[in-house]
């Protein structure tokens, strides 16, 4: 055997020993699941509608309602953290995975009671305050899309996995923030209380931004968001429990399949909102293209900046509403350019669209400092 072969063999032997050592050491990092009996006790405790559950839920709803009315994101996040609704929802998923009807029924009753209590408290809060303005935080939760379903699926997976791994139990608070269960329900109560008299915080009527039925439309959209979160979490969490060897595959899968099939009824509304987001992005993209590049639709000559942009369906027709700033000396030919832009956008998205502009004429003053002298 040559020296080169001996050296090569020594290197390979050393690498093999390191590999085996790493494989052995890796076993120390493996973490076992919580025993089934312990997890069942935990799930049953989470499913019980205790006084502590309703106290935390009430405080969370009050904080969320005040935050939504005041348009305060930090307050809404605080309400998400202390909201206890995730616990019975995960218990419901566990009851479905284990085909435990009593646990599933108890969890469902707790969830239903929590939903009613949250909507009632938020409704009463708006009635007491007398607010009639729907701020951006409220409107943001009234138009769910398929993206929200994706968030619910990821959050449900993380929430269920955290239940069976003690070392990552602290991540449940992050899951609660991500999926946001109480704020949509609070918006539902707020929308019901606002009624037809509600207006947006920009002064526009709710009908002008896609909510023809006013606060009722907001309530419907927010409750749809909650249902999307609920169905997504329950379905994926039940699958995670089954994958972690809790429950019975053959008995649980038909129930999960029924839940998934039932969720198809939510898809048209979620898909429509996703399409509206796409159209809004296309409008902004085409505007930027025409603003910075020479074209037959030179929007730079007609507008300086888009202040507000809203996309929504009215009577089955897609409407794009925008507030723009335009210099007074560049308003000539606005209608022709707008019609051309409308045709281009309609061709781009593949459906008819109506564009409504609210133009705010402005005067632009330019100033320049004197050049610095040289010695």
JOPE-V444978 format. One line per field, one symbol per residue. ss: DSSP state (A for helix, B for strand, O for the rest). phi: phi as a letter, one per 20 degrees, with the letter a starting at -180 (. if undefined). burial: I if it has 24 or more other C-alpha atoms within 12 Angstrom, else O. A space follows every 50 residues. Layout:
ss = ???
phi = ???
burial = ???
This chain:
ss = OOAAAAAAAAAAAAAAAAAAAAAAAAAAAOOOOOOAAAAAAAAAAAAOOO AAAAAAAAAAAAAAAAAAAAOOAAAAAAAAAAOOAAAAAAAAAAAAAOOO AAAAAAAAAAAAAAAAAAAAAAAAAAAAAOOOBBOAAAAOOOOOOAAAAA AAAAAAAAAAAAAAOAAAAAAAAAAAAAAOOAAAAAAAAAAAAAAAAOBB OOOOBAAAAOOOOOAAAAAAAAAAAAAAAAAAAAAAAAAAAAAOOOOOAA AAAAAAAAAAAAAAAAAAAAAAAAAAAAAAAAAAAAAAAAAAOOOOOOAA AOOOBBBBBBBBBBOOBBBBBBBBBBBAAAOOOAAAAAAAAAAAAAAAAO OOBBBBBBBBBBOOOOOOOOOOOOO
phi = .fffffffffffffffffffffffffffefceffggffffffffffeffe fffffffffffffffffffemdfgfffffffefefffffffffffffele fffffffffffffffffffffffffffffnfcddffffffddcfcfffff fffffffffffffdcgfdffffffffffelefgfffffffffffmfefcf feneffffdodfemfffffffffffffffffffffffffffffemdncgf eeggfffffffffffefgfffffffffffffffffffffffdcfbfdeff fdbdaeeccccaeclndfdddbdcdbffecefmgffffffffffffffem bfbdddddedfcddddccfffffde
burial = OOOOOOOOOOOOOOOOOOOOOOOOOOOOOOOOOIOOOOIIOIIIOIIIIO OOIIOIIIIIIIIIIIIIIIIOIOIIIIIIIIIIIIIIIIIIIIIIIIII OOIIIIIIOIIOIIIIIIIIIIIIIIOOOOIIIIIIIIIIIIIIIIIIII IIIIIIIIIIIIIIOOOOOOOIIIIIIIIIIIIIIIIIIIIIIIIIIIII OOOIOIIIIIIOIIIIIIIIIIIIIIIIIIIIIIIIIIIIIIOIOIIIOO OIIOIIOOIIOOIOOIIOIIOIIIIIIOIIOIIIOIIOOIOOOOOOIIII IIIIIIOIIIIIIOOOOIIIIIOIIIOOOIIOOIOOIIOOIIOIIIOOOO OOIIIIIOIOOOOOOOOOOOOOOOO
